[in-house]
Amino acid sequence: MDQSFAQALEAWRDYYTALGGMAAALLGLLFVSVSLRLNVFRQQEVADVRAFALMAYGTFLTLAVVALLCLAPNVGADELGGALVALGAIGVGWLVYTLWLSQRVGTVSPERPSSWRWFYFAAALAAYGGLAAVGVALLGERTGALDWLLPVTLALLVLGAVNTWVLLSHAQPSG
């Protein structure tokens, strides 16, 4: 392992400890919120809400994995970079699926544009794309890319919270 990379990662140790704790706590709260609205998940007309719930779950899980990888002993730039590229690609893929599902269900359509939703999708695409970009930079042995994980992980934290809010506030059971 490159000693300069190990030192750069060590400087962020407290941040990743806090990030991992927050992600785990929010993941637990998400499980509680989902369990309170289980009836919503059986309705086809709110399939996009299920996708948002899974997006929130994936976002918090991504943050926990990033934190664990950054705290792991002897992790190298190649291992961390490869994992970040994979996590970013999975996030972008799920985001595209969620957007497709929202359009199919009718909650997002070109005829009824919702600017906050498009802003959300653009921000999520930037965050997950940023995660992959940091991974690519680390694979290219650019240790300075670790500094970019701060805004990327903060953006993912906010996006996970927004996903959870959508789940709790916009999922109206039919009745």
C-alpha positions in Angstrom: 0.0 0.0 0.0 1.2 3.5 -0.9 2.2 5.3 2.3 1.0 8.7 1.1 -2.4 7.2 0.4 -2.5 5.7 3.9 -1.7 9.0 5.4 -4.2 10.9 3.4 -6.9 8.3 4.4 -5.9 8.5 8.0 -6.5 12.2 8.1 -10.2 11.5 7.3 -10.6 8.7 9.9 -12.8 10.7 12.3 -15.0 11.9 9.4 -15.6 8.3 8.1 -16.3 7.1 11.6 -19.0 9.7 12.0 -20.3 9.0 8.5 -20.6 5.3 9.1 -22.4 5.9 12.4 -24.8 8.3 10.8 -25.5 6.0 7.8 -26.1 3.1 10.1 -28.5 5.1 12.3 -30.4 6.5 9.3 -30.6 3.0 7.8 -32.2 1.8 11.1 -34.7 4.7 11.1 -35.5 3.9 7.5 -36.4 0.3 8.4 -38.7 1.7 11.1 -40.4 4.2 8.7 -40.9 1.5 6.1 -42.4 -0.9 8.6 -45.0 1.8 9.5 -46.1 2.0 5.9 -46.0 -1.6 4.7 -49.5 -1.4 3.2 -48.2 1.2 0.7 -45.7 -1.3 -0.7 -48.4 -3.6 -1.9 -50.0 -1.0 -4.3 -48.9 -0.9 -7.9 -49.8 2.7 -8.4 -47.1 3.8 -5.9 -44.4 1.5 -7.3 -42.2 4.6 -7.6 -42.4 5.1 -3.8 -41.0 1.6 -3.4 -38.2 2.5 -5.8 -37.5 5.7 -3.7 -37.4 3.6 -0.5 -34.9 1.2 -2.1 -32.9 4.2 -3.3 -32.8 5.6 0.2 -31.8 2.2 1.5 -29.1 1.9 -1.2 -27.8 5.4 -0.5 -27.4 4.8 3.2 -25.9 1.4 2.6 -23.5 3.0 0.1 -22.4 5.5 2.7 -21.9 2.8 5.3 -19.8 0.8 2.8 -17.7 3.8 1.8 -17.1 4.5 5.5 -16.1 0.9 6.2 -13.8 0.8 3.3 -12.1 4.0 4.3 -11.7 2.7 7.8 -10.4 -0.8 6.8 -6.8 -1.4 7.6 -4.4 -1.6 4.7 -7.0 -0.6 2.1 -5.2 0.6 -1.1 -6.2 3.2 -3.6 -7.0 0.5 -6.2 -9.4 -1.4 -3.9 -11.1 1.8 -2.7 -11.2 3.2 -6.2 -12.7 0.1 -7.7 -15.3 -0.1 -5.0 -16.3 3.5 -5.5 -16.6 3.0 -9.3 -18.8 0.0 -8.7 -21.0 1.8 -6.1 -21.3 4.8 -8.3 -22.3 2.7 -11.3 -24.9 0.8 -9.3 -26.3 4.1 -7.9 -26.6 5.6 -11.4 -28.3 2.4 -12.7 -30.8 2.4 -9.9 -31.5 6.1 -10.4 -32.2 5.6 -14.1 -34.6 2.7 -13.2 -36.3 4.9 -10.6 -36.8 7.7 -13.1 -38.1 5.2 -15.7 -40.5 3.7 -13.1 -41.7 7.2 -12.0 -42.5 8.0 -15.6 -44.2 4.7 -16.2 -46.4 5.0 -13.1 -47.2 8.6 -14.1 -45.7 10.5 -11.2 -43.1 12.1 -13.4 -44.0 13.0 -17.0 -42.9 15.4 -19.7 -46.5 16.7 -19.8 -46.4 17.4 -16.0 -42.9 18.4 -15.2 -42.1 18.7 -11.6 -39.0 20.8 -11.2 -38.0 19.6 -7.8 -38.1 15.9 -9.0 -35.9 16.7 -12.0 -33.6 18.7 -9.7 -33.5 15.7 -7.4 -32.6 13.3 -10.2 -29.9 15.6 -11.5 -28.4 16.0 -8.0 -28.5 12.3 -7.5 -26.9 11.6 -10.8 -24.2 14.1 -10.0 -23.6 12.6 -6.6 -23.4 9.0 -7.8 -21.4 10.1 -10.8 -19.1 12.0 -8.5 -18.6 8.8 -6.4 -17.6 6.9 -9.6 -15.3 9.8 -10.7 -13.5 9.8 -7.3 -13.0 6.1 -7.8 -11.6 6.5 -11.3 -9.2 9.2 -10.0 -8.1 6.9 -7.2 -7.5 4.2 -9.7 -5.3 6.7 -11.5 -3.3 7.1 -8.3 -4.5 10.7 -7.6 -4.7 10.7 -3.9 -6.1 14.3 -3.8 -9.4 12.8 -5.0 -10.1 11.8 -1.4 -10.9 15.4 -0.7 -13.8 15.2 -3.2 -15.4 12.4 -1.2 -16.5 15.0 1.3 -19.0 16.8 -0.9 -20.0 13.6 -2.6 -20.8 11.8 0.7 -22.6 14.9 2.1 -24.7 15.0 -1.1 -25.5 11.3 -0.8 -26.5 11.9 2.9 -28.9 14.7 1.9 -30.3 12.6 -1.0 -30.9 9.6 1.3 -32.8 11.9 3.7 -34.8 13.4 0.8 -35.7 9.8 -0.3 -36.8 9.0 3.2 -38.9 12.2 3.3 -40.6 11.3 0.0 -41.3 7.9 1.4 -42.9 9.2 4.5 -44.8 12.2 3.1 -45.8 11.3 -0.4 -46.9 7.7 -0.1 -50.6 7.9 0.2 -52.4 4.6 0.5 -55.5 4.2 -1.6 -58.6 3.7 0.3 
